[in-house]
């Protein structure tokens, strides 16, 4: 077997309650923004804009939570070399 320097493993933890809260927050923010801005548009535009707004707000909230919180939603616990 070769000892490649890129052979690492690790695990991370998820806080499911915080992730569920972030999903609800992102969905509510996306629906609110759509309700305020998009009127009299086709349903395809509503779906695309919802997915874009949801994705952006979810990842922004996840990044802020991981940056600010003492117990973030997604945390890498450890990284170790595979023997």
Secondary structure as the mmCIF struct_conf table of DSSP 4:
data_model
#
loop_
_struct_conf.conf_type_id
_struct_conf.id
_struct_conf.beg_label_comp_id
_struct_conf.beg_label_asym_id
_struct_conf.beg_label_seq_id
_struct_conf.end_label_comp_id
_struct_conf.end_label_asym_id
_struct_conf.end_label_seq_id
TURN_TY1_P TURN_TY1_P1 UNK A 5 UNK A 6
STRN STRN1 UNK A 8 UNK A 14
HELX_RH_AL_P HELX_RH_AL_P1 UNK A 16 UNK A 37
BEND BEND1 UNK A 40 UNK A 40
HELX_RH_AL_P HELX_RH_AL_P2 UNK A 43 UNK A 68
BEND BEND2 UNK A 70 UNK A 71
BEND BEND3 UNK A 73 UNK A 73
STRN STRN2 UNK A 74 UNK A 81
#
